Amino acid sequence: MIDGLIKQAIAKAVEYAHPFYAYRLPGSDNVIFRAEGNAADAQEVFVVHPFAVDAPSRIINGNMSADEFIDAEININNDIITASNSTATKEEYIEIINSTVARIKSGAMQKAVISNTKIIDNRLSSEQWADAFAELCIKYPNAFVSFFYSKSTGFWIGATPEVLVNATGTAFTTMALAGTKLSNPPSEWGKKEIEEHRFVCTYIENILNESNIKFECTPVFTKNAGHIDHLCKQYTCKCREFSGIKSLLETLHPTPALCGLPFSESYNFINFTEKHDRRLYCGYIGPMVDGFSMNIFVNLRCIQFDRKHICLYAGGGITCDSIPENEWIEIENKMNTTLKIINKL
């Protein structure tokens, strides 16, 4: 359960649109809340990086605790970045998948991740958004649950299963997460999902080898994320110094699980083909103590919202074996994972 003080602080931050971040690490019961204040920069910061590789990272400084923030006098901010975005209809999305498969079969790409959005009205109060965060923490105990706002990003909330880099000192872990199927009814993994996951494993292992980083890895296993399963392989690594891990983070992003292969072809294809701007979707987020630790996750299963609109994001990996109708069903299932939380409030 989330402390009532933290829920109160989140509700106030949403009401006043004040820069803050809140998160709960996978497998933990500890919820962290920090808000931006006038004191010196905090030791821990919250890193936010968009999908676009050439865009700068944004840093949210959290130097006020929940109780300090509740007692603080702050001004309300009504200038909030819009969450409204373009979206593809089912027919348009299927047409995009058909063109993507044709492009892959021509030999131009091996894989591309194609996403879409769903726009709905925002009928939730500030207190209900705090409740949504609490509900995500309960429903997804093994996910990284986050909620943050800054003037340059707007409001984002989500629960992601995918680690990009978790590090303490010079030791770090990363994972290859790809392939999607419903948890129920139980079913075997198909050729398309296995191949999709293999692309990501090969990409990560090539980067680690090229960086002369020794690693150990788990066998491939099924990782659950709510009513959805993914194929997963975890890597445990060691770097010479912390700065090397920060450089590796930038090299890994975006993996084929978020973009495709080869990188340049799939990245350019996505930017040309998708109707919407991904913004922070498929970027990376998480807390960092520079020189010591980072818990950085891929921003999946996420929502952006403003006072009027809610924008949900989801995508799927496309290969030569993709069936357009199935790809549409997959992204709808992913968006519905988070939408159920909103509809429950």
Salt bridges, closest charged atoms under 4 A:
GLU92 OE2 - LYS275 NZ 3.90
ASP121 OD2 - ARG123 NH2 3.59
ASP131 OD1 - LYS7 NZ 2.78
GLU135 OE2 - LYS344 NZ 2.74
GLU195 OE2 - ARG198 NH2 3.77
GLU196 OE2 - LYS111 NZ 3.79
GLU196 OE1 - LYS192 NZ 3.06
GLU205 OE2 - LYS233 NZ 3.11
ASP229 OD2 - LYS181 NZ 3.51
GLU274 OE1 - HIS276 NE2 3.49
GLU274 OE2 - ARG278 NH2 2.86
ASP290 OD1 - LYS246 NZ 3.01
ASP321 OD2 - LYS191 NZ 3.96
GLU325 OE2 - LYS90 NZ 3.02
GLU327 OE2 - LYS192 NZ 3.04
GLU330 OE2 - LYS334 NZ 2.94
GLU332 OE1 - LYS118 NZ 3.18
